[in-house]
Amino acid sequence: MRRKSKWLLILIAAIIIIQFIQPARNKNGQVLQTDITKKFTVPANVKSLLEAACYDCHSNNTHYPWYAIIQPGGWWLAKHIQDGKEEINFSDFGSYSHRRLINKLKSIENSISDGTMPLSSYILLHKDARLTNDQKKLIIEWASKLKDSLTIAN
């Protein structure tokens, strides 16, 4: 019994200690000049959908849920955000090369149409990120039109 109690105390102590190791927050509170909405026309209805379903992981301004301060959940969230921003960052979208812009817009179309974005784990906890078929179509059509206009401009 003593051995189990000792291990239980060690486990509890470890859980308490890791709570003090918080990941950096992805929140600068600014809309940069390179933000997609500053460089390109994004209709208000599309912008609101992107903000609800995409921006937490794909921009420099994440709205953190209450459980983000509990480790190891906060670390898991930080990794998702880091990976998401490496794939596409709407805050830096306007700084991408012409070729990369077109590829990212294709990626948006494909990710939305095949249902890989938003992540199922994200929509499980964020009801406003659940896109209807009409909302998906709206984003896909916007991305396609922007991609076509950039292709023609080149």
Phi and psi in degrees as a GROMACS rama.xvg file:
@    title "Ramachandran Plot"
@    xaxis  label "Phi"
@    yaxis  label "Psi"
@TYPE xy
-62.8481  -38.6535  ARG-2
-63.8783  -43.0431  ARG-3
-64.4915  -40.4436  LYS-4
-64.0667  -40.6976  SER-5
-62.2644  -45.8996  LYS-6
-67.0178  -36.1468  TRP-7
-64.3877  -43.5882  LEU-8
-63.3916  -40.2875  LEU-9
-63.5298  -42.9105  ILE-10
-63.2316  -45.3386  LEU-11
-62.7946  -42.5973  ILE-12
-62.1306  -42.1014  ALA-13
-63.3574  -42.4793  ALA-14
-62.3307  -41.4593  ILE-15
-66.4609  -44.4034  ILE-16
-62.3423  -42.2465  ILE-17
-67.6733  -16.5679  ILE-18
-66.912  -21.0093  GLN-19
-85.9935  -6.45814  PHE-20
-101.749  87.9034  ILE-21
-97.5166  136.861  GLN-22
-72.4341  159.359  PRO-23
-63.3825  146.888  ALA-24
-88.8199  142.735  ARG-25
-97.4862  75.7508  ASN-26
-154.916  103.405  LYS-27
-106.076  -10.3405  ASN-28
72.7028  7.34901  GLY-29
-120.206  152.923  GLN-30
-102.226  109.532  VAL-31
-71.9163  159.804  LEU-32
-65.9411  -18.6481  GLN-33
-90.1349  0.767143  THR-34
-61.3197  144.472  ASP-35
-54.7784  -35.4134  ILE-36
-74.8832  -17.0506  THR-37
-88.6038  -28.4912  LYS-38
-97.6259  -24.7744  LYS-39
-135.501  158.439  PHE-40
-76.8478  118.653  THR-41
-124.51  108.078  VAL-42
-54.9409  149.861  PRO-43
-55.858  -39.7861  ALA-44
-68.4921  -35.5609  ASN-45
-71.1699  -42.6004  VAL-46
-58.1054  -44.8647  LYS-47
-64.6999  -35.485  SER-48
-68.323  -43.0872  LEU-49
-61.626  -42.5851  LEU-50
-63.5976  -40.8428  GLU-51
-74.2912  -38.5071  ALA-52
-104.531  -16.012  ALA-53
-127.125  -37.5692  CYS-54
-62.7912  -30.2151  TYR-55
-59.1281  -36.1117  ASP-56
-104.508  -16.9129  CYS-57
-120.78  36.984  HIS-58
-154.609  179.838  SER-59
-90.9757  10.3104  ASN-60
-135.73  94.6422  ASN-61
-93.8236  136.886  THR-62
-94.7116  108.962  HIS-63
-83.8864  136.164  TYR-64
-76.7226  166.165  PRO-65
-58.0368  -33.5175  TRP-66
-78.5508  -1.30225  TYR-67
-68.3014  -18.3466  ALA-68
-88.4365  -4.92552  ILE-69
-97.462  122.114  ILE-70
-92.083  144.129  GLN-71
-89.4995  6.45103  PRO-72
-58.7506  -39.5156  GLY-73
-62.75  -37.2124  GLY-74
-66.8685  -40.2319  TRP-75
-61.8923  -44.9529  TRP-76
-61.8573  -44.9946  LEU-77
-59.0049  -39.6176  ALA-78
-66.2991  -41.9467  LYS-79
-60.7525  -43.7308  HIS-80
-65.3158  -44.5718  ILE-81
-58.9644  -47.2332  GLN-82
-63.8786  -41.8647  ASP-83
-62.2014  -43.7909  GLY-84
-69.8823  -29.482  LYS-85
-68.006  -33.7584  GLU-86
-74.1525  -50.2222  GLU-87
-158.654  134.271  ILE-88
-127.192  108.082  ASN-89
-65.0158  -22.348  PHE-90
-72.3265  -27.5809  SER-91
-110.104  6.92845  ASP-92
-54.0709  -39.5835  PHE-93
-69.5958  -12.0097  GLY-94
-93.0609  -5.2502  SER-95
-69.3552  151.885  TYR-96
-65.7518  161.23  SER-97
-56.4589  -45.9452  HIS-98
-62.9657  -42.7594  ARG-99
-66.9817  -37.597  ARG-100
-56.9713  -48.8506  LEU-101
-62.6258  -43.1649  ILE-102
-63.8178  -39.3746  ASN-103
-69.3691  -37.0492  LYS-104
-65.8914  -38.7046  LEU-105
-62.1096  -41.0554  LYS-106
-62.4604  -40.4436  SER-107
-60.9128  -48.414  ILE-108
-56.2841  -49.6852  GLU-109
-66.392  -43.1285  ASN-110
-65.0417  -39.1452  SER-111
-72.4603  -44.7794  ILE-112
-68.8298  -35.0638  SER-113
-88.7912  -1.83195  ASP-114
80.6897  10.283  GLY-115
-79.1804  -15.7091  THR-116
-132.548  142.801  MET-117
-64.3151  156.213  PRO-118
-59.1896  143.139  LEU-119
-62.113  -33.9135  SER-120
-67.0357  -28.8125  SER-121
-76.1769  -46.57  TYR-122
-70.4516  -20.0177  ILE-123
-61.7297  -36.6692  LEU-124
-103.698  -9.76524  LEU-125
-127.175  92.214  HIS-126
-60.7928  -33.5182  LYS-127
-72.1495  -9.18966  ASP-128
-90.7309  -4.69223  ALA-129
-76.2154  110.433  ARG-130
-89.9735  133.018  LEU-131
-75.2621  169.2  THR-132
-61.4402  -38.4995  ASN-133
-65.5787  -39.2708  ASP-134
-67.6091  -40.5025  GLN-135
-60.7892  -45.1786  LYS-136
-60.5954  -40.5873  LYS-137
-60.5309  -47.1904  LEU-138
-65.3739  -44.1998  ILE-139
-61.5331  -45.5627  ILE-140
-63.8162  -41.1334  GLU-141
-62.2499  -47.6856  TRP-142
-62.5146  -39.9349  ALA-143
-64.7811  -44.165  SER-144
-64.8143  -42.5491  LYS-145
-64.6064  -43.1415  LEU-146
-60.5408  -45.6401  LYS-147
-62.5007  -40.4726  ASP-148
-66.8638  -35.3421  SER-149
-71.7577  -34.2579  LEU-150
-67.4978  -41.4102  THR-151
-66.6778  -39.4496  ILE-152
-66.4047  -20.7846  ALA-153
